[in-house]
């Protein structure tokens, strides 16, 4: 199947700093990527839809100034958590829609963020 | 609006016995339904999907799911559990009303397999 890669898989940062997570579609071009967040023992919640060449669409309740999303190319979307706080510690996972595979969604491996 | 409910947060079976992970859905449209599996420290992997074709869908690793409109269910089954099946399983519906068809996840069912 198609491959979506996320980096880093684990990151620890200090409160107040910013951290960037990358999501790459390795063998296909994705005009649309999605960013999810998973709290412990809860399901994945969609944060935003990332569209190549345009602004991301954020879900209700997600702070766009805190979670900056950039989809500068057809194979890369980035999520930057700005001024991170301990409550931002979570599992973040991206997915990409494969345009030539019935719009099947492929997920990255996820990124564990710990803010200390 | 679409939603999915996974009825069990944790299911434990013995190796070699059948697996049943339950999922009920709610949808205003003819739904597209999926089952994903998440192994520790790994990304989500698509097991199978239903998109209004055959109601019995066969997936990878011996899993299958049956779409039952009358019961609004899409339960995941496997005849014989293997140790490697231990993971978290998510029932998912495609959200046509949201932003460009994103996915709505159930809360997940953790499957444990005992030797």
Interface residues (C-beta under 8 A of the other chain):
Chain A: X1 X4 X6 X9 X32 X34 X36 X42 X43 X44 X45 X46 X49 X51 X57 X59 X93 X95 X97 X102 X103 X104 X105 X106 X107 X108 X109 X110
Chain B: X36 X41 X42 X43 X44 X45 X46 X49 X51 X90 X98 X99 X100 X101 X102 X103 X104 X105 X106 X107 X108
